[in-house]
Each structure stands twice: as structure tokens, then as C-alpha cells.
Amino acid sequence: MENKDKQAIVIGATGLTGFELTKLLLQDETFNKVIVLTRRKTGLIDDKLFEHIVDFDNPE
């Protein structure tokens, strides 16, 4: 039996690699939450997706 309580954190989810990784994680039933730290919205919509917009040049 697989553990479906896993969470993933992606930093830089709007770049080519991070965006594709985020889409794969959202499709993977193993993960129940995907947290992304990004400069702008990804444009993805999913109940598992939690976006945090961060100014990496001026982090607080």
C-alpha cells in the first residue's frame, strides 16, 4: 500500500523544468499537496496546489 500523505515543495515553478515537475507532481496520486515558491502565478489550477509568490530579490 502506498503512502498518499506525501508533500512536495518546488522552488521556481514557472521555469521550464520547475513547471514540468509541478505538473507531474500534481498528476501523481502519491502526493496530496504540492507547494510552490515562485515569482509569479503558474496558471495551474488544482486542489493539491498551494502557490506562494516570493520576491527572491527581496525575501522577507
LOBA-553839 format. One record per atom (N, C-alpha, C): atom name; x negated, y, z; residue in one letter. Coordinates in steps of 0.2 Angstrom, whole numbers. Example, Ala and Ser with C-alpha at 12.3 -4.5 7.8 and 13.67 -1.06 7.14 Angstrom:
<r><atom>N</atom><px>-66</px><py>-28</py><pz>39</pz><rest>a</rest></r>
<r><atom>CA</atom><px>-62</px><py>-22</py><pz>39</pz><rest>a</rest></r>
<r><atom>C</atom><px>-66</px><py>-16</py><pz>39</pz><rest>a</rest></r>
<r><atom>N</atom><px>-64</px><py>-11</py><pz>35</pz><rest>s</rest></r>
<r><atom>CA</atom><px>-68</px><py>-5</py><pz>36</pz><rest>s</rest></r>
<r><atom>C</atom><px>-64</px><py>0</py><pz>39</pz><rest>s</rest></r>
END
This chain:
<r><atom>N</atom><px>-4</px><py>-6</py><pz>0</pz><rest>m</rest></r>
<r><atom>CA</atom><px>0</px><py>0</py><pz>0</pz><rest>m</rest></r>
<r><atom>C</atom><px>-4</px><py>6</py><pz>0</pz><rest>m</rest></r>
<r><atom>N</atom><px>-3</px><py>11</py><pz>-4</pz><rest>e</rest></r>
<r><atom>CA</atom><px>-7</px><py>17</py><pz>-5</pz><rest>e</rest></r>
<r><atom>C</atom><px>-5</px><py>22</py><pz>0</pz><rest>e</rest></r>
<r><atom>N</atom><px>-9</px><py>26</py><pz>3</pz><rest>n</rest></r>
<r><atom>CA</atom><px>-8</px><py>32</py><pz>7</pz><rest>n</rest></r>
<r><atom>C</atom><px>-6</px><py>37</py><pz>3</pz><rest>n</rest></r>
<r><atom>N</atom><px>1</px><py>40</py><pz>3</pz><rest>k</rest></r>
<r><atom>CA</atom><px>3</px><py>45</py><pz>-1</pz><rest>k</rest></r>
<r><atom>C</atom><px>3</px><py>52</py><pz>3</pz><rest>k</rest></r>
<r><atom>N</atom><px>-1</px><py>52</py><pz>9</pz><rest>d</rest></r>
<r><atom>CA</atom><px>-1</px><py>58</py><pz>13</pz><rest>d</rest></r>
<r><atom>C</atom><px>-8</px><py>62</py><pz>11</pz><rest>d</rest></r>
<r><atom>N</atom><px>-11</px><py>61</py><pz>6</pz><rest>k</rest></r>
<r><atom>CA</atom><px>-17</px><py>65</py><pz>4</pz><rest>k</rest></r>
<r><atom>C</atom><px>-16</px><py>72</py><pz>1</pz><rest>k</rest></r>
<r><atom>N</atom><px>-20</px><py>76</py><pz>3</pz><rest>q</rest></r>
<r><atom>CA</atom><px>-20</px><py>83</py><pz>1</pz><rest>q</rest></r>
<r><atom>C</atom><px>-26</px><py>85</py><pz>-3</pz><rest>q</rest></r>
<r><atom>N</atom><px>-26</px><py>89</py><pz>-8</pz><rest>a</rest></r>
<r><atom>CA</atom><px>-32</px><py>91</py><pz>-12</pz><rest>a</rest></r>
<r><atom>C</atom><px>-32</px><py>99</py><pz>-12</pz><rest>a</rest></r>
<r><atom>N</atom><px>-38</px><py>101</py><pz>-12</pz><rest>i</rest></r>
<r><atom>CA</atom><px>-40</px><py>108</py><pz>-12</pz><rest>i</rest></r>
<r><atom>C</atom><px>-44</px><py>109</py><pz>-18</pz><rest>i</rest></r>
<r><atom>N</atom><px>-42</px><py>114</py><pz>-23</pz><rest>v</rest></r>
<r><atom>CA</atom><px>-45</px><py>116</py><pz>-29</pz><rest>v</rest></r>
<r><atom>C</atom><px>-47</px><py>123</py><pz>-28</pz><rest>v</rest></r>
<r><atom>N</atom><px>-54</px><py>125</py><pz>-29</pz><rest>i</rest></r>
<r><atom>CA</atom><px>-56</px><py>132</py><pz>-29</pz><rest>i</rest></r>
<r><atom>C</atom><px>-57</px><py>133</py><pz>-36</pz><rest>i</rest></r>
<r><atom>N</atom><px>-54</px><py>138</py><pz>-39</pz><rest>g</rest></r>
<r><atom>CA</atom><px>-55</px><py>140</py><pz>-46</pz><rest>g</rest></r>
<r><atom>C</atom><px>-50</px><py>136</py><pz>-51</pz><rest>g</rest></r>
<r><atom>N</atom><px>-44</px><py>137</py><pz>-49</pz><rest>a</rest></r>
<r><atom>CA</atom><px>-39</px><py>133</py><pz>-53</pz><rest>a</rest></r>
<r><atom>C</atom><px>-37</px><py>136</py><pz>-59</pz><rest>a</rest></r>
<r><atom>N</atom><px>-39</px><py>142</py><pz>-61</pz><rest>t</rest></r>
<r><atom>CA</atom><px>-37</px><py>145</py><pz>-68</pz><rest>t</rest></r>
<r><atom>C</atom><px>-43</px><py>144</py><pz>-73</pz><rest>t</rest></r>
<r><atom>N</atom><px>-48</px><py>141</py><pz>-71</pz><rest>g</rest></r>
<r><atom>CA</atom><px>-54</px><py>140</py><pz>-76</pz><rest>g</rest></r>
<r><atom>C</atom><px>-52</px><py>133</py><pz>-80</pz><rest>g</rest></r>
<r><atom>N</atom><px>-55</px><py>132</py><pz>-85</pz><rest>l</rest></r>
<r><atom>CA</atom><px>-54</px><py>126</py><pz>-89</pz><rest>l</rest></r>
<r><atom>C</atom><px>-54</px><py>120</py><pz>-85</pz><rest>l</rest></r>
<r><atom>N</atom><px>-59</px><py>118</py><pz>-81</pz><rest>t</rest></r>
<r><atom>CA</atom><px>-60</px><py>112</py><pz>-78</pz><rest>t</rest></r>
<r><atom>C</atom><px>-55</px><py>112</py><pz>-72</pz><rest>t</rest></r>
<r><atom>N</atom><px>-55</px><py>117</py><pz>-68</pz><rest>g</rest></r>
<r><atom>CA</atom><px>-50</px><py>118</py><pz>-62</pz><rest>g</rest></r>
<r><atom>C</atom><px>-43</px><py>117</py><pz>-64</pz><rest>g</rest></r>
<r><atom>N</atom><px>-41</px><py>120</py><pz>-69</pz><rest>f</rest></r>
<r><atom>CA</atom><px>-34</px><py>120</py><pz>-72</pz><rest>f</rest></r>
<r><atom>C</atom><px>-32</px><py>113</py><pz>-74</pz><rest>f</rest></r>
<r><atom>N</atom><px>-36</px><py>109</py><pz>-77</pz><rest>e</rest></r>
<r><atom>CA</atom><px>-35</px><py>102</py><pz>-79</pz><rest>e</rest></r>
<r><atom>C</atom><px>-35</px><py>98</py><pz>-73</pz><rest>e</rest></r>
<r><atom>N</atom><px>-40</px><py>99</py><pz>-69</pz><rest>l</rest></r>
<r><atom>CA</atom><px>-40</px><py>95</py><pz>-62</pz><rest>l</rest></r>
<r><atom>C</atom><px>-33</px><py>96</py><pz>-58</pz><rest>l</rest></r>
<r><atom>N</atom><px>-31</px><py>102</py><pz>-58</pz><rest>t</rest></r>
<r><atom>CA</atom><px>-25</px><py>103</py><pz>-54</pz><rest>t</rest></r>
<r><atom>C</atom><px>-19</px><py>100</py><pz>-57</pz><rest>t</rest></r>
<r><atom>N</atom><px>-18</px><py>100</py><pz>-64</pz><rest>k</rest></r>
<r><atom>CA</atom><px>-13</px><py>96</py><pz>-67</pz><rest>k</rest></r>
<r><atom>C</atom><px>-13</px><py>89</py><pz>-66</pz><rest>k</rest></r>
<r><atom>N</atom><px>-19</px><py>86</py><pz>-66</pz><rest>l</rest></r>
<r><atom>CA</atom><px>-20</px><py>79</py><pz>-65</pz><rest>l</rest></r>
<r><atom>C</atom><px>-18</px><py>77</py><pz>-57</pz><rest>l</rest></r>
<r><atom>N</atom><px>-20</px><py>81</py><pz>-53</pz><rest>l</rest></r>
<r><atom>CA</atom><px>-18</px><py>80</py><pz>-46</pz><rest>l</rest></r>
<r><atom>C</atom><px>-11</px><py>81</py><pz>-45</pz><rest>l</rest></r>
<r><atom>N</atom><px>-7</px><py>85</py><pz>-48</pz><rest>l</rest></r>
<r><atom>CA</atom><px>0</px><py>86</py><pz>-47</pz><rest>l</rest></r>
<r><atom>C</atom><px>3</px><py>80</py><pz>-50</pz><rest>l</rest></r>
<r><atom>N</atom><px>1</px><py>77</py><pz>-55</pz><rest>q</rest></r>
<r><atom>CA</atom><px>4</px><py>71</py><pz>-58</pz><rest>q</rest></r>
<r><atom>C</atom><px>2</px><py>65</py><pz>-54</pz><rest>q</rest></r>
<r><atom>N</atom><px>-3</px><py>65</py><pz>-50</pz><rest>d</rest></r>
<r><atom>CA</atom><px>-5</px><py>59</py><pz>-46</pz><rest>d</rest></r>
<r><atom>C</atom><px>0</px><py>58</py><pz>-40</pz><rest>d</rest></r>
<r><atom>N</atom><px>3</px><py>53</py><pz>-39</pz><rest>e</rest></r>
<r><atom>CA</atom><px>8</px><py>51</py><pz>-34</pz><rest>e</rest></r>
<r><atom>C</atom><px>4</px><py>50</py><pz>-27</pz><rest>e</rest></r>
<r><atom>N</atom><px>-3</px><py>49</py><pz>-27</pz><rest>t</rest></r>
<r><atom>CA</atom><px>-6</px><py>48</py><pz>-21</pz><rest>t</rest></r>
<r><atom>C</atom><px>-7</px><py>55</py><pz>-17</pz><rest>t</rest></r>
<r><atom>N</atom><px>-6</px><py>60</py><pz>-20</pz><rest>f</rest></r>
<r><atom>CA</atom><px>-7</px><py>67</py><pz>-17</pz><rest>f</rest></r>
<r><atom>C</atom><px>0</px><py>70</py><pz>-16</pz><rest>f</rest></r>
<r><atom>N</atom><px>1</px><py>72</py><pz>-10</pz><rest>n</rest></r>
<r><atom>CA</atom><px>8</px><py>75</py><pz>-8</pz><rest>n</rest></r>
<r><atom>C</atom><px>7</px><py>83</py><pz>-8</pz><rest>n</rest></r>
<r><atom>N</atom><px>1</px><py>85</py><pz>-8</pz><rest>k</rest></r>
<r><atom>CA</atom><px>0</px><py>93</py><pz>-8</pz><rest>k</rest></r>
<r><atom>C</atom><px>-6</px><py>94</py><pz>-12</pz><rest>k</rest></r>
<r><atom>N</atom><px>-6</px><py>100</py><pz>-16</pz><rest>v</rest></r>
<r><atom>CA</atom><px>-12</px><py>102</py><pz>-20</pz><rest>v</rest></r>
<r><atom>C</atom><px>-12</px><py>110</py><pz>-18</pz><rest>v</rest></r>
<r><atom>N</atom><px>-17</px><py>111</py><pz>-15</pz><rest>i</rest></r>
<r><atom>CA</atom><px>-19</px><py>118</py><pz>-13</pz><rest>i</rest></r>
<r><atom>C</atom><px>-24</px><py>121</py><pz>-17</pz><rest>i</rest></r>
<r><atom>N</atom><px>-22</px><py>127</py><pz>-20</pz><rest>v</rest></r>
<r><atom>CA</atom><px>-27</px><py>130</py><pz>-25</pz><rest>v</rest></r>
<r><atom>C</atom><px>-29</px><py>137</py><pz>-22</pz><rest>v</rest></r>
<r><atom>N</atom><px>-35</px><py>139</py><pz>-23</pz><rest>l</rest></r>
<r><atom>CA</atom><px>-38</px><py>145</py><pz>-21</pz><rest>l</rest></r>
<r><atom>C</atom><px>-40</px><py>148</py><pz>-28</pz><rest>l</rest></r>
<r><atom>N</atom><px>-37</px><py>154</py><pz>-30</pz><rest>t</rest></r>
<r><atom>CA</atom><px>-38</px><py>156</py><pz>-37</pz><rest>t</rest></r>
<r><atom>C</atom><px>-37</px><py>163</py><pz>-37</pz><rest>t</rest></r>
<r><atom>N</atom><px>-40</px><py>166</py><pz>-43</pz><rest>r</rest></r>
<r><atom>CA</atom><px>-40</px><py>174</py><pz>-44</pz><rest>r</rest></r>
<r><atom>C</atom><px>-33</px><py>176</py><pz>-46</pz><rest>r</rest></r>
<r><atom>N</atom><px>-30</px><py>172</py><pz>-49</pz><rest>r</rest></r>
<r><atom>CA</atom><px>-23</px><py>173</py><pz>-52</pz><rest>r</rest></r>
<r><atom>C</atom><px>-18</px><py>167</py><pz>-52</pz><rest>r</rest></r>
<r><atom>N</atom><px>-12</px><py>168</py><pz>-53</pz><rest>k</rest></r>
<r><atom>CA</atom><px>-7</px><py>163</py><pz>-53</pz><rest>k</rest></r>
<r><atom>C</atom><px>-9</px><py>158</py><pz>-59</pz><rest>k</rest></r>
<r><atom>N</atom><px>-8</px><py>151</py><pz>-58</pz><rest>t</rest></r>
<r><atom>CA</atom><px>-10</px><py>146</py><pz>-63</pz><rest>t</rest></r>
<r><atom>C</atom><px>-4</px><py>146</py><pz>-68</pz><rest>t</rest></r>
<r><atom>N</atom><px>2</px><py>148</py><pz>-66</pz><rest>g</rest></r>
<r><atom>CA</atom><px>8</px><py>147</py><pz>-71</pz><rest>g</rest></r>
<r><atom>C</atom><px>11</px><py>140</py><pz>-70</pz><rest>g</rest></r>
<r><atom>N</atom><px>8</px><py>136</py><pz>-66</pz><rest>l</rest></r>
<r><atom>CA</atom><px>11</px><py>129</py><pz>-65</pz><rest>l</rest></r>
<r><atom>C</atom><px>16</px><py>130</py><pz>-60</pz><rest>l</rest></r>
<r><atom>N</atom><px>21</px><py>126</py><pz>-60</pz><rest>i</rest></r>
<r><atom>CA</atom><px>27</px><py>125</py><pz>-56</pz><rest>i</rest></r>
<r><atom>C</atom><px>28</px><py>118</py><pz>-53</pz><rest>i</rest></r>
<r><atom>N</atom><px>27</px><py>117</py><pz>-47</pz><rest>d</rest></r>
<r><atom>CA</atom><px>28</px><py>110</py><pz>-44</pz><rest>d</rest></r>
<r><atom>C</atom><px>29</px><py>111</py><pz>-37</pz><rest>d</rest></r>
<r><atom>N</atom><px>33</px><py>107</py><pz>-34</pz><rest>d</rest></r>
<r><atom>CA</atom><px>34</px><py>107</py><pz>-27</pz><rest>d</rest></r>
<r><atom>C</atom><px>28</px><py>105</py><pz>-22</pz><rest>d</rest></r>
<r><atom>N</atom><px>23</px><py>102</py><pz>-25</pz><rest>k</rest></r>
<r><atom>CA</atom><px>17</px><py>100</py><pz>-22</pz><rest>k</rest></r>
<r><atom>C</atom><px>12</px><py>105</py><pz>-22</pz><rest>k</rest></r>
<r><atom>N</atom><px>13</px><py>111</py><pz>-26</pz><rest>l</rest></r>
<r><atom>CA</atom><px>8</px><py>116</py><pz>-27</pz><rest>l</rest></r>
<r><atom>C</atom><px>8</px><py>121</py><pz>-23</pz><rest>l</rest></r>
<r><atom>N</atom><px>3</px><py>123</py><pz>-19</pz><rest>f</rest></r>
<r><atom>CA</atom><px>3</px><py>129</py><pz>-15</pz><rest>f</rest></r>
<r><atom>C</atom><px>-3</px><py>133</py><pz>-17</pz><rest>f</rest></r>
<r><atom>N</atom><px>-1</px><py>139</py><pz>-20</pz><rest>e</rest></r>
<r><atom>CA</atom><px>-6</px><py>144</py><pz>-23</pz><rest>e</rest></r>
<r><atom>C</atom><px>-8</px><py>149</py><pz>-18</pz><rest>e</rest></r>
<r><atom>N</atom><px>-14</px><py>151</py><pz>-17</pz><rest>h</rest></r>
<r><atom>CA</atom><px>-17</px><py>156</py><pz>-13</pz><rest>h</rest></r>
<r><atom>C</atom><px>-21</px><py>160</py><pz>-18</pz><rest>h</rest></r>
<r><atom>N</atom><px>-19</px><py>167</py><pz>-19</pz><rest>i</rest></r>
<r><atom>CA</atom><px>-23</px><py>171</py><pz>-23</pz><rest>i</rest></r>
<r><atom>C</atom><px>-28</px><py>174</py><pz>-19</pz><rest>i</rest></r>
<r><atom>N</atom><px>-34</px><py>174</py><pz>-21</pz><rest>v</rest></r>
<r><atom>CA</atom><px>-40</px><py>176</py><pz>-17</pz><rest>v</rest></r>
<r><atom>C</atom><px>-44</px><py>181</py><pz>-22</pz><rest>v</rest></r>
<r><atom>N</atom><px>-46</px><py>187</py><pz>-19</pz><rest>d</rest></r>
<r><atom>CA</atom><px>-51</px><py>191</py><pz>-22</pz><rest>d</rest></r>
<r><atom>C</atom><px>-58</px><py>189</py><pz>-20</pz><rest>d</rest></r>
<r><atom>N</atom><px>-61</px><py>185</py><pz>-24</pz><rest>f</rest></r>
<r><atom>CA</atom><px>-68</px><py>182</py><pz>-22</pz><rest>f</rest></r>
<r><atom>C</atom><px>-73</px><py>187</py><pz>-21</pz><rest>f</rest></r>
<r><atom>N</atom><px>-72</px><py>193</py><pz>-25</pz><rest>d</rest></r>
<r><atom>CA</atom><px>-77</px><py>198</py><pz>-24</pz><rest>d</rest></r>
<r><atom>C</atom><px>-77</px><py>202</py><pz>-17</pz><rest>d</rest></r>
<r><atom>N</atom><px>-71</px><py>201</py><pz>-14</pz><rest>n</rest></r>
<r><atom>CA</atom><px>-69</px><py>205</py><pz>-8</pz><rest>n</rest></r>
<r><atom>C</atom><px>-65</px><py>200</py><pz>-3</pz><rest>n</rest></r>
<r><atom>N</atom><px>-68</px><py>194</py><pz>-1</pz><rest>p</rest></r>
<r><atom>CA</atom><px>-64</px><py>190</py><pz>3</pz><rest>p</rest></r>
<r><atom>C</atom><px>-63</px><py>193</py><pz>10</pz><rest>p</rest></r>
<r><atom>N</atom><px>-57</px><py>191</py><pz>13</pz><rest>e</rest></r>
<r><atom>CA</atom><px>-56</px><py>194</py><pz>19</pz><rest>e</rest></r>
<r><atom>C</atom><px>-56</px><py>188</py><pz>24</pz><rest>e</rest></r>
END
